[in-house]
Amino acid sequence: MAYSEWNVNRIDHLGQSSTLLKDFSDYNMDKLTGLTTHNTYTWSEKEKTEAGSPLFDIVRQGTS
């Protein structure tokens, strides 16, 4: 666990979050196929997901 960087009043469950996203992608891969992002999402100075990317790229970003 760690304090959230987004909201200091919350705690992130790092291990559980990764497991949840992995399970989500395993069970919903067929539903995610063909869906794309409409916005560009910046995760850090070096990492971002461009608009028009497969939606699964965001899920993959959360599990890496």
CHARMM internal coordinates of N, CA and C (Angstrom, degrees):
IC EDIT
DIST 1 N 1 CA 1.4470
DIST 1 CA 1 C 1.5282
ANGL 1 N 1 CA 1 C 109.04
DIST 1 C 2 N 1.3199
ANGL 1 CA 1 C 2 N 114.97
DIHE 1 N 1 CA 1 C 2 N 153.11
DIST 2 N 2 CA 1.4603
ANGL 1 C 2 N 2 CA 121.11
DIHE 1 CA 1 C 2 N 2 CA 178.44
DIST 2 CA 2 C 1.5268
ANGL 2 N 2 CA 2 C 107.84
DIHE 1 C 2 N 2 CA 2 C -153.66
DIST 2 C 3 N 1.3097
ANGL 2 CA 2 C 3 N 116.17
DIHE 2 N 2 CA 2 C 3 N 152.59
DIST 3 N 3 CA 1.4601
ANGL 2 C 3 N 3 CA 119.48
DIHE 2 CA 2 C 3 N 3 CA 175.06
DIST 3 CA 3 C 1.5236
ANGL 3 N 3 CA 3 C 109.13
DIHE 2 C 3 N 3 CA 3 C -66.31
DIST 3 C 4 N 1.2936
ANGL 3 CA 3 C 4 N 116.00
DIHE 3 N 3 CA 3 C 4 N 139.38
DIST 4 N 4 CA 1.4549
ANGL 3 C 4 N 4 CA 122.00
DIHE 3 CA 3 C 4 N 4 CA -178.64
DIST 4 CA 4 C 1.5234
ANGL 4 N 4 CA 4 C 110.55
DIHE 3 C 4 N 4 CA 4 C -66.34
DIST 4 C 5 N 1.3142
ANGL 4 CA 4 C 5 N 115.79
DIHE 4 N 4 CA 4 C 5 N 136.13
DIST 5 N 5 CA 1.4684
ANGL 4 C 5 N 5 CA 120.42
DIHE 4 CA 4 C 5 N 5 CA 174.17
DIST 5 CA 5 C 1.5181
ANGL 5 N 5 CA 5 C 110.31
DIHE 4 C 5 N 5 CA 5 C -78.19
DIST 5 C 6 N 1.3250
ANGL 5 CA 5 C 6 N 117.00
DIHE 5 N 5 CA 5 C 6 N -22.42
DIST 6 N 6 CA 1.4543
ANGL 5 C 6 N 6 CA 121.83
DIHE 5 CA 5 C 6 N 6 CA -178.71
DIST 6 CA 6 C 1.5218
ANGL 6 N 6 CA 6 C 111.14
DIHE 5 C 6 N 6 CA 6 C -80.89
DIST 6 C 7 N 1.3458
ANGL 6 CA 6 C 7 N 117.00
DIHE 6 N 6 CA 6 C 7 N -39.10
DIST 7 N 7 CA 1.4556
ANGL 6 C 7 N 7 CA 121.21
DIHE 6 CA 6 C 7 N 7 CA -178.27
DIST 7 CA 7 C 1.5286
ANGL 7 N 7 CA 7 C 107.62
DIHE 6 C 7 N 7 CA 7 C -145.28
DIST 7 C 8 N 1.3234
ANGL 7 CA 7 C 8 N 117.22
DIHE 7 N 7 CA 7 C 8 N 112.02
DIST 8 N 8 CA 1.4657
ANGL 7 C 8 N 8 CA 121.76
DIHE 7 CA 7 C 8 N 8 CA -174.51
DIST 8 CA 8 C 1.5288
ANGL 8 N 8 CA 8 C 112.98
DIHE 7 C 8 N 8 CA 8 C -65.15
DIST 8 C 9 N 1.3115
ANGL 8 CA 8 C 9 N 118.01
DIHE 8 N 8 CA 8 C 9 N -12.92
DIST 9 N 9 CA 1.4632
ANGL 8 C 9 N 9 CA 121.40
DIHE 8 CA 8 C 9 N 9 CA 177.76
DIST 9 CA 9 C 1.5299
ANGL 9 N 9 CA 9 C 112.33
DIHE 8 C 9 N 9 CA 9 C -87.44
DIST 9 C 10 N 1.3292
ANGL 9 CA 9 C 10 N 117.18
DIHE 9 N 9 CA 9 C 10 N 4.64
DIST 10 N 10 CA 1.4649
ANGL 9 C 10 N 10 CA 121.30
DIHE 9 CA 9 C 10 N 10 CA -179.01
DIST 10 CA 10 C 1.5218
ANGL 10 N 10 CA 10 C 110.28
DIHE 9 C 10 N 10 CA 10 C -123.08
DIST 10 C 11 N 1.3084
ANGL 10 CA 10 C 11 N 114.59
DIHE 10 N 10 CA 10 C 11 N 159.57
DIST 11 N 11 CA 1.4639
ANGL 10 C 11 N 11 CA 121.16
DIHE 10 CA 10 C 11 N 11 CA 178.02
DIST 11 CA 11 C 1.5195
ANGL 11 N 11 CA 11 C 108.17
DIHE 10 C 11 N 11 CA 11 C -120.10
DIST 11 C 12 N 1.3244
ANGL 11 CA 11 C 12 N 116.67
DIHE 11 N 11 CA 11 C 12 N 133.75
DIST 12 N 12 CA 1.4558
ANGL 11 C 12 N 12 CA 122.01
DIHE 11 CA 11 C 12 N 12 CA 176.75
DIST 12 CA 12 C 1.5183
ANGL 12 N 12 CA 12 C 109.45
DIHE 11 C 12 N 12 CA 12 C -90.74
DIST 12 C 13 N 1.3060
ANGL 12 CA 12 C 13 N 115.64
DIHE 12 N 12 CA 12 C 13 N 135.75
DIST 13 N 13 CA 1.4641
ANGL 12 C 13 N 13 CA 122.20
DIHE 12 CA 12 C 13 N 13 CA 175.22
DIST 13 CA 13 C 1.5257
ANGL 13 N 13 CA 13 C 106.61
DIHE 12 C 13 N 13 CA 13 C -101.49
DIST 13 C 14 N 1.3198
ANGL 13 CA 13 C 14 N 115.91
DIHE 13 N 13 CA 13 C 14 N 84.90
DIST 14 N 14 CA 1.4550
ANGL 13 C 14 N 14 CA 121.97
DIHE 13 CA 13 C 14 N 14 CA -169.49
DIST 14 CA 14 C 1.5244
ANGL 14 N 14 CA 14 C 112.92
DIHE 13 C 14 N 14 CA 14 C -57.48
DIST 14 C 15 N 1.3033
ANGL 14 CA 14 C 15 N 118.31
DIHE 14 N 14 CA 14 C 15 N -48.55
DIST 15 N 15 CA 1.4609
ANGL 14 C 15 N 15 CA 121.15
DIHE 14 CA 14 C 15 N 15 CA -179.36
DIST 15 CA 15 C 1.5134
ANGL 15 N 15 CA 15 C 112.39
DIHE 14 C 15 N 15 CA 15 C -65.30
DIST 15 C 16 N 1.3141
ANGL 15 CA 15 C 16 N 117.16
DIHE 15 N 15 CA 15 C 16 N -42.82
DIST 16 N 16 CA 1.4565
ANGL 15 C 16 N 16 CA 121.10
DIHE 15 CA 15 C 16 N 16 CA -179.73
DIST 16 CA 16 C 1.5282
ANGL 16 N 16 CA 16 C 111.70
DIHE 15 C 16 N 16 CA 16 C -68.50
DIST 16 C 17 N 1.3077
ANGL 16 CA 16 C 17 N 117.09
DIHE 16 N 16 CA 16 C 17 N -34.72
DIST 17 N 17 CA 1.4673
ANGL 16 C 17 N 17 CA 120.69
DIHE 16 CA 16 C 17 N 17 CA -179.92
DIST 17 CA 17 C 1.5187
ANGL 17 N 17 CA 17 C 110.54
DIHE 16 C 17 N 17 CA 17 C -64.76
DIST 17 C 18 N 1.3039
ANGL 17 CA 17 C 18 N 116.50
DIHE 17 N 17 CA 17 C 18 N -43.97
DIST 18 N 18 CA 1.4577
ANGL 17 C 18 N 18 CA 120.95
DIHE 17 CA 17 C 18 N 18 CA 179.39
DIST 18 CA 18 C 1.5299
ANGL 18 N 18 CA 18 C 110.76
DIHE 17 C 18 N 18 CA 18 C -63.78
DIST 18 C 19 N 1.3170
ANGL 18 CA 18 C 19 N 116.84
DIHE 18 N 18 CA 18 C 19 N -42.92
DIST 19 N 19 CA 1.4649
ANGL 18 C 19 N 19 CA 121.14
DIHE 18 CA 18 C 19 N 19 CA 178.58
DIST 19 CA 19 C 1.5242
ANGL 19 N 19 CA 19 C 110.62
DIHE 18 C 19 N 19 CA 19 C -63.85
DIST 19 C 20 N 1.3211
ANGL 19 CA 19 C 20 N 117.53
DIHE 19 N 19 CA 19 C 20 N -42.60
DIST 20 N 20 CA 1.4567
ANGL 19 C 20 N 20 CA 121.43
DIHE 19 CA 19 C 20 N 20 CA 178.88
DIST 20 CA 20 C 1.5262
ANGL 20 N 20 CA 20 C 111.02
DIHE 19 C 20 N 20 CA 20 C -60.77
DIST 20 C 21 N 1.3323
ANGL 20 CA 20 C 21 N 117.64
DIHE 20 N 20 CA 20 C 21 N -45.78
DIST 21 N 21 CA 1.4636
ANGL 20 C 21 N 21 CA 120.55
DIHE 20 CA 20 C 21 N 21 CA 179.93
DIST 21 CA 21 C 1.5283
ANGL 21 N 21 CA 21 C 111.67
DIHE 20 C 21 N 21 CA 21 C -65.71
DIST 21 C 22 N 1.3161
ANGL 21 CA 21 C 22 N 117.47
DIHE 21 N 21 CA 21 C 22 N -37.92
DIST 22 N 22 CA 1.4645
ANGL 21 C 22 N 22 CA 120.96
DIHE 21 CA 21 C 22 N 22 CA 178.02
DIST 22 CA 22 C 1.5297
ANGL 22 N 22 CA 22 C 109.68
DIHE 21 C 22 N 22 CA 22 C -63.68
DIST 22 C 23 N 1.3244
ANGL 22 CA 22 C 23 N 116.93
DIHE 22 N 22 CA 22 C 23 N -47.96
DIST 23 N 23 CA 1.4643
ANGL 22 C 23 N 23 CA 120.31
DIHE 22 CA 22 C 23 N 23 CA 178.18
DIST 23 CA 23 C 1.5268
ANGL 23 N 23 CA 23 C 111.19
DIHE 22 C 23 N 23 CA 23 C -61.92
DIST 23 C 24 N 1.3307
ANGL 23 CA 23 C 24 N 116.52
DIHE 23 N 23 CA 23 C 24 N -42.27
DIST 24 N 24 CA 1.4633
ANGL 23 C 24 N 24 CA 121.44
DIHE 23 CA 23 C 24 N 24 CA 178.38
DIST 24 CA 24 C 1.5235
ANGL 24 N 24 CA 24 C 110.61
DIHE 23 C 24 N 24 CA 24 C -57.46
DIST 24 C 25 N 1.3314
ANGL 24 CA 24 C 25 N 116.56
DIHE 24 N 24 CA 24 C 25 N -46.82
DIST 25 N 25 CA 1.4633
ANGL 24 C 25 N 25 CA 119.39
DIHE 24 CA 24 C 25 N 25 CA -178.34
DIST 25 CA 25 C 1.5247
ANGL 25 N 25 CA 25 C 111.33
DIHE 24 C 25 N 25 CA 25 C -68.20
DIST 25 C 26 N 1.3361
ANGL 25 CA 25 C 26 N 117.29
DIHE 25 N 25 CA 25 C 26 N -37.87
DIST 26 N 26 CA 1.4665
ANGL 25 C 26 N 26 CA 120.08
DIHE 25 CA 25 C 26 N 26 CA 178.65
DIST 26 CA 26 C 1.5306
ANGL 26 N 26 CA 26 C 111.51
DIHE 25 C 26 N 26 CA 26 C -61.99
DIST 26 C 27 N 1.3172
ANGL 26 CA 26 C 27 N 116.52
DIHE 26 N 26 CA 26 C 27 N -43.57
DIST 27 N 27 CA 1.4637
ANGL 26 C 27 N 27 CA 120.87
DIHE 26 CA 26 C 27 N 27 CA -176.32
DIST 27 CA 27 C 1.5292
ANGL 27 N 27 CA 27 C 113.99
DIHE 26 C 27 N 27 CA 27 C -81.39
DIST 27 C 28 N 1.3154
ANGL 27 CA 27 C 28 N 117.33
DIHE 27 N 27 CA 27 C 28 N -19.90
DIST 28 N 28 CA 1.4691
ANGL 27 C 28 N 28 CA 120.42
DIHE 27 CA 27 C 28 N 28 CA -173.64
DIST 28 CA 28 C 1.5207
ANGL 28 N 28 CA 28 C 114.62
DIHE 27 C 28 N 28 CA 28 C -120.38
DIST 28 C 29 N 1.3245
ANGL 28 CA 28 C 29 N 118.25
DIHE 28 N 28 CA 28 C 29 N 13.20
DIST 29 N 29 CA 1.4638
ANGL 28 C 29 N 29 CA 120.58
DIHE 28 CA 28 C 29 N 29 CA -178.14
DIST 29 CA 29 C 1.5290
ANGL 29 N 29 CA 29 C 111.63
DIHE 28 C 29 N 29 CA 29 C -53.97
DIST 29 C 30 N 1.3259
ANGL 29 CA 29 C 30 N 117.51
DIHE 29 N 29 CA 29 C 30 N -42.02
DIST 30 N 30 CA 1.4558
ANGL 29 C 30 N 30 CA 119.99
DIHE 29 CA 29 C 30 N 30 CA -178.86
DIST 30 CA 30 C 1.5284
ANGL 30 N 30 CA 30 C 112.18
DIHE 29 C 30 N 30 CA 30 C -65.57
DIST 30 C 31 N 1.3238
ANGL 30 CA 30 C 31 N 117.15
DIHE 30 N 30 CA 30 C 31 N -30.15
DIST 31 N 31 CA 1.4661
ANGL 30 C 31 N 31 CA 120.84
DIHE 30 CA 30 C 31 N 31 CA 179.31
DIST 31 CA 31 C 1.5375
ANGL 31 N 31 CA 31 C 111.52
DIHE 30 C 31 N 31 CA 31 C -79.99
DIST 31 C 32 N 1.3368
ANGL 31 CA 31 C 32 N 116.99
DIHE 31 N 31 CA 31 C 32 N -28.12
DIST 32 N 32 CA 1.4662
ANGL 31 C 32 N 32 CA 121.19
DIHE 31 CA 31 C 32 N 32 CA -178.55
DIST 32 CA 32 C 1.5250
ANGL 32 N 32 CA 32 C 112.38
DIHE 31 C 32 N 32 CA 32 C -81.63
DIST 32 C 33 N 1.3284
ANGL 32 CA 32 C 33 N 116.34
DIHE 32 N 32 CA 32 C 33 N -23.98
DIST 33 N 33 CA 1.4558
ANGL 32 C 33 N 33 CA 120.90
DIHE 32 CA 32 C 33 N 33 CA -177.82
DIST 33 CA 33 C 1.5285
ANGL 33 N 33 CA 33 C 110.19
DIHE 32 C 33 N 33 CA 33 C -61.48
DIST 33 C 34 N 1.3073
ANGL 33 CA 33 C 34 N 116.14
DIHE 33 N 33 CA 33 C 34 N 128.06
DIST 34 N 34 CA 1.4567
ANGL 33 C 34 N 34 CA 121.59
DIHE 33 CA 33 C 34 N 34 CA 178.29
DIST 34 CA 34 C 1.5236
ANGL 34 N 34 CA 34 C 114.43
DIHE 33 C 34 N 34 CA 34 C 91.88
DIST 34 C 35 N 1.3463
ANGL 34 CA 34 C 35 N 118.07
DIHE 34 N 34 CA 34 C 35 N -11.32
DIST 35 N 35 CA 1.4633
ANGL 34 C 35 N 35 CA 120.23
DIHE 34 CA 34 C 35 N 35 CA 177.97
DIST 35 CA 35 C 1.5211
ANGL 35 N 35 CA 35 C 109.62
DIHE 34 C 35 N 35 CA 35 C -87.57
DIST 35 C 36 N 1.3196
ANGL 35 CA 35 C 36 N 116.51
DIHE 35 N 35 CA 35 C 36 N 143.58
DIST 36 N 36 CA 1.4684
ANGL 35 C 36 N 36 CA 120.74
DIHE 35 CA 35 C 36 N 36 CA -179.06
DIST 36 CA 36 C 1.5269
ANGL 36 N 36 CA 36 C 110.49
DIHE 35 C 36 N 36 CA 36 C -129.30
DIST 36 C 37 N 1.3253
ANGL 36 CA 36 C 37 N 114.56
DIHE 36 N 36 CA 36 C 37 N 162.19
DIST 37 N 37 CA 1.4645
ANGL 36 C 37 N 37 CA 120.45
DIHE 36 CA 36 C 37 N 37 CA 178.11
DIST 37 CA 37 C 1.5251
ANGL 37 N 37 CA 37 C 109.65
DIHE 36 C 37 N 37 CA 37 C -80.31
DIST 37 C 38 N 1.3165
ANGL 37 CA 37 C 38 N 115.98
DIHE 37 N 37 CA 37 C 38 N 153.52
DIST 38 N 38 CA 1.4617
ANGL 37 C 38 N 38 CA 121.30
DIHE 37 CA 37 C 38 N 38 CA 178.27
DIST 38 CA 38 C 1.5192
ANGL 38 N 38 CA 38 C 111.32
DIHE 37 C 38 N 38 CA 38 C -105.99
DIST 38 C 39 N 1.3161
ANGL 38 CA 38 C 39 N 116.53
DIHE 38 N 38 CA 38 C 39 N -14.35
DIST 39 N 39 CA 1.4620
ANGL 38 C 39 N 39 CA 121.85
DIHE 38 CA 38 C 39 N 39 CA -179.42
DIST 39 CA 39 C 1.5220
ANGL 39 N 39 CA 39 C 109.85
DIHE 38 C 39 N 39 CA 39 C -125.79
DIST 39 C 40 N 1.3140
ANGL 39 CA 39 C 40 N 116.21
DIHE 39 N 39 CA 39 C 40 N 165.45
DIST 40 N 40 CA 1.4582
ANGL 39 C 40 N 40 CA 121.81
DIHE 39 CA 39 C 40 N 40 CA 171.27
DIST 40 CA 40 C 1.5162
ANGL 40 N 40 CA 40 C 107.67
DIHE 39 C 40 N 40 CA 40 C -93.18
DIST 40 C 41 N 1.3265
ANGL 40 CA 40 C 41 N 116.50
DIHE 40 N 40 CA 40 C 41 N 128.94
DIST 41 N 41 CA 1.4657
ANGL 40 C 41 N 41 CA 122.26
DIHE 40 CA 40 C 41 N 41 CA -179.35
DIST 41 CA 41 C 1.5220
ANGL 41 N 41 CA 41 C 108.53
DIHE 40 C 41 N 41 CA 41 C -110.71
DIST 41 C 42 N 1.3313
ANGL 41 CA 41 C 42 N 116.49
DIHE 41 N 41 CA 41 C 42 N 123.23
DIST 42 N 42 CA 1.4564
ANGL 41 C 42 N 42 CA 122.05
DIHE 41 CA 41 C 42 N 42 CA 179.67
DIST 42 CA 42 C 1.5164
ANGL 42 N 42 CA 42 C 108.68
DIHE 41 C 42 N 42 CA 42 C -101.84
DIST 42 C 43 N 1.3556
ANGL 42 CA 42 C 43 N 115.93
DIHE 42 N 42 CA 42 C 43 N 120.46
DIST 43 N 43 CA 1.4553
ANGL 42 C 43 N 43 CA 122.08
DIHE 42 CA 42 C 43 N 43 CA -177.31
DIST 43 CA 43 C 1.5270
ANGL 43 N 43 CA 43 C 110.81
DIHE 42 C 43 N 43 CA 43 C -95.99
DIST 43 C 44 N 1.3091
ANGL 43 CA 43 C 44 N 116.96
DIHE 43 N 43 CA 43 C 44 N -33.36
DIST 44 N 44 CA 1.4628
ANGL 43 C 44 N 44 CA 122.73
DIHE 43 CA 43 C 44 N 44 CA 178.34
DIST 44 CA 44 C 1.5253
ANGL 44 N 44 CA 44 C 106.72
DIHE 43 C 44 N 44 CA 44 C -161.05
DIST 44 C 45 N 1.3200
ANGL 44 CA 44 C 45 N 117.27
DIHE 44 N 44 CA 44 C 45 N -176.87
DIST 45 N 45 CA 1.4684
ANGL 44 C 45 N 45 CA 119.94
DIHE 44 CA 44 C 45 N 45 CA 179.05
DIST 45 CA 45 C 1.5219
ANGL 45 N 45 CA 45 C 111.86
DIHE 44 C 45 N 45 CA 45 C -61.61
DIST 45 C 46 N 1.3248
ANGL 45 CA 45 C 46 N 116.67
DIHE 45 N 45 CA 45 C 46 N -30.91
DIST 46 N 46 CA 1.4626
ANGL 45 C 46 N 46 CA 120.78
DIHE 45 CA 45 C 46 N 46 CA -175.27
DIST 46 CA 46 C 1.5205
ANGL 46 N 46 CA 46 C 113.63
DIHE 45 C 46 N 46 CA 46 C -102.11
DIST 46 C 47 N 1.3336
ANGL 46 CA 46 C 47 N 117.91
DIHE 46 N 46 CA 46 C 47 N -15.77
DIST 47 N 47 CA 1.4599
ANGL 46 C 47 N 47 CA 120.60
DIHE 46 CA 46 C 47 N 47 CA -173.91
DIST 47 CA 47 C 1.5188
ANGL 47 N 47 CA 47 C 111.50
DIHE 46 C 47 N 47 CA 47 C -121.53
DIST 47 C 48 N 1.3363
ANGL 47 CA 47 C 48 N 114.31
DIHE 47 N 47 CA 47 C 48 N 132.07
DIST 48 N 48 CA 1.4572
ANGL 47 C 48 N 48 CA 119.68
DIHE 47 CA 47 C 48 N 48 CA 174.00
DIST 48 CA 48 C 1.5149
ANGL 48 N 48 CA 48 C 109.27
DIHE 47 C 48 N 48 CA 48 C -157.34
DIST 48 C 49 N 1.3083
ANGL 48 CA 48 C 49 N 115.40
DIHE 48 N 48 CA 48 C 49 N 159.42
DIST 49 N 49 CA 1.4534
ANGL 48 C 49 N 49 CA 122.80
DIHE 48 CA 48 C 49 N 49 CA 176.34
DIST 49 CA 49 C 1.5169
ANGL 49 N 49 CA 49 C 106.78
DIHE 48 C 49 N 49 CA 49 C -114.22
DIST 49 C 50 N 1.3117
ANGL 49 CA 49 C 50 N 115.84
DIHE 49 N 49 CA 49 C 50 N 118.59
DIST 50 N 50 CA 1.4666
ANGL 49 C 50 N 50 CA 121.56
DIHE 49 CA 49 C 50 N 50 CA -176.44
DIST 50 CA 50 C 1.5289
ANGL 50 N 50 CA 50 C 111.47
DIHE 49 C 50 N 50 CA 50 C -75.03
DIST 50 C 51 N 1.3226
ANGL 50 CA 50 C 51 N 116.09
DIHE 50 N 50 CA 50 C 51 N 151.60
DIST 51 N 51 CA 1.4658
ANGL 50 C 51 N 51 CA 121.12
DIHE 50 CA 50 C 51 N 51 CA 172.95
DIST 51 CA 51 C 1.5233
ANGL 51 N 51 CA 51 C 108.39
DIHE 50 C 51 N 51 CA 51 C -57.55
DIST 51 C 52 N 1.3261
ANGL 51 CA 51 C 52 N 116.50
DIHE 51 N 51 CA 51 C 52 N 139.32
DIST 52 N 52 CA 1.4608
ANGL 51 C 52 N 52 CA 121.20
DIHE 51 CA 51 C 52 N 52 CA -179.09
DIST 52 CA 52 C 1.5170
ANGL 52 N 52 CA 52 C 113.64
DIHE 51 C 52 N 52 CA 52 C 90.63
DIST 52 C 53 N 1.3370
ANGL 52 CA 52 C 53 N 117.32
DIHE 52 N 52 CA 52 C 53 N -1.95
DIST 53 N 53 CA 1.4678
ANGL 52 C 53 N 53 CA 121.34
DIHE 52 CA 52 C 53 N 53 CA 177.38
DIST 53 CA 53 C 1.5159
ANGL 53 N 53 CA 53 C 109.85
DIHE 52 C 53 N 53 CA 53 C -75.74
DIST 53 C 54 N 1.3282
ANGL 53 CA 53 C 54 N 117.41
DIHE 53 N 53 CA 53 C 54 N 154.71
DIST 54 N 54 CA 1.4680
ANGL 53 C 54 N 54 CA 118.85
DIHE 53 CA 53 C 54 N 54 CA 174.98
DIST 54 CA 54 C 1.5229
ANGL 54 N 54 CA 54 C 110.64
DIHE 53 C 54 N 54 CA 54 C -58.79
DIST 54 C 55 N 1.3106
ANGL 54 CA 54 C 55 N 117.57
DIHE 54 N 54 CA 54 C 55 N 139.54
DIST 55 N 55 CA 1.4546
ANGL 54 C 55 N 55 CA 122.13
DIHE 54 CA 54 C 55 N 55 CA -179.42
DIST 55 CA 55 C 1.5252
ANGL 55 N 55 CA 55 C 111.13
DIHE 54 C 55 N 55 CA 55 C -59.22
DIST 55 C 56 N 1.3275
ANGL 55 CA 55 C 56 N 115.92
DIHE 55 N 55 CA 55 C 56 N -31.45
DIST 56 N 56 CA 1.4609
ANGL 55 C 56 N 56 CA 119.97
DIHE 55 CA 55 C 56 N 56 CA 179.47
DIST 56 CA 56 C 1.5263
ANGL 56 N 56 CA 56 C 111.87
DIHE 55 C 56 N 56 CA 56 C -60.41
DIST 56 C 57 N 1.3440
ANGL 56 CA 56 C 57 N 118.67
DIHE 56 N 56 CA 56 C 57 N -24.52
DIST 57 N 57 CA 1.4771
ANGL 56 C 57 N 57 CA 121.27
DIHE 56 CA 56 C 57 N 57 CA 177.81
DIST 57 CA 57 C 1.5206
ANGL 57 N 57 CA 57 C 111.30
DIHE 56 C 57 N 57 CA 57 C -60.20
DIST 57 C 58 N 1.3251
ANGL 57 CA 57 C 58 N 118.02
DIHE 57 N 57 CA 57 C 58 N -33.99
DIST 58 N 58 CA 1.4715
ANGL 57 C 58 N 58 CA 120.72
DIHE 57 CA 57 C 58 N 58 CA 178.55
DIST 58 CA 58 C 1.5194
ANGL 58 N 58 CA 58 C 110.32
DIHE 57 C 58 N 58 CA 58 C -70.22
DIST 58 C 59 N 1.3223
ANGL 58 CA 58 C 59 N 116.73
DIHE 58 N 58 CA 58 C 59 N -41.30
DIST 59 N 59 CA 1.4629
ANGL 58 C 59 N 59 CA 119.93
DIHE 58 CA 58 C 59 N 59 CA 176.84
DIST 59 CA 59 C 1.5243
ANGL 59 N 59 CA 59 C 109.57
DIHE 58 C 59 N 59 CA 59 C -63.68
DIST 59 C 60 N 1.3100
ANGL 59 CA 59 C 60 N 117.28
DIHE 59 N 59 CA 59 C 60 N -43.72
DIST 60 N 60 CA 1.4697
ANGL 59 C 60 N 60 CA 122.20
DIHE 59 CA 59 C 60 N 60 CA 179.00
DIST 60 CA 60 C 1.5368
ANGL 60 N 60 CA 60 C 110.44
DIHE 59 C 60 N 60 CA 60 C -61.30
DIST 60 C 61 N 1.3156
ANGL 60 CA 60 C 61 N 117.59
DIHE 60 N 60 CA 60 C 61 N -38.59
DIST 61 N 61 CA 1.4606
ANGL 60 C 61 N 61 CA 121.78
DIHE 60 CA 60 C 61 N 61 CA 179.16
DIST 61 CA 61 C 1.5384
ANGL 61 N 61 CA 61 C 110.55
DIHE 60 C 61 N 61 CA 61 C -60.47
DIST 61 C 62 N 1.3155
ANGL 61 CA 61 C 62 N 115.96
DIHE 61 N 61 CA 61 C 62 N -37.30
DIST 62 N 62 CA 1.4668
ANGL 61 C 62 N 62 CA 120.31
DIHE 61 CA 61 C 62 N 62 CA -179.29
DIST 62 CA 62 C 1.5116
ANGL 62 N 62 CA 62 C 113.94
DIHE 61 C 62 N 62 CA 62 C -74.75
DIST 62 C 63 N 1.3260
ANGL 62 CA 62 C 63 N 117.91
DIHE 62 N 62 CA 62 C 63 N -16.54
DIST 63 N 63 CA 1.4588
ANGL 62 C 63 N 63 CA 120.35
DIHE 62 CA 62 C 63 N 63 CA -178.51
DIST 63 CA 63 C 1.5226
ANGL 63 N 63 CA 63 C 112.09
DIHE 62 C 63 N 63 CA 63 C -104.64
DIST 63 C 64 N 1.3103
ANGL 63 CA 63 C 64 N 117.52
DIHE 63 N 63 CA 63 C 64 N -3.58
DIST 64 N 64 CA 1.4746
ANGL 63 C 64 N 64 CA 118.72
DIHE 63 CA 63 C 64 N 64 CA -178.83
DIST 64 CA 64 C 1.5016
ANGL 64 N 64 CA 64 C 112.52
DIHE 63 C 64 N 64 CA 64 C -95.36
END
COOR INIT
IC SEED 1 N 1 CA 1 C
IC BUILD
